[in-house]
């Protein structure tokens, strides 16, 4: 009987490890994509490839600001020390 209990504990521990790996990969994927969006919008706002007009500047600023807000949310949600993490993932 004790062997069954230790097998269940092992499986639960393995499942938790797999869930943690999936969360880390998901967080990495979100952060990578958002950092590309933020970086590219900064590059365009700095007019590195060429001049932009006021309408383009406003649109790029919106994209940049939204990317920063989303990155902040992703960082809070996927931070294991945050309350949001424990609420969402029931850890």
Secondary structure, DSSP 4 states (H G I P E B T S, - for coil): -HHHHHHHHHHHHHHHHHHHHHHHHHHHHHHHHHHHHHHHHHHHHTTSSS---HHHHHHHHHHHHHHHHHHHHHHHHT-TTSHHHHHHH--
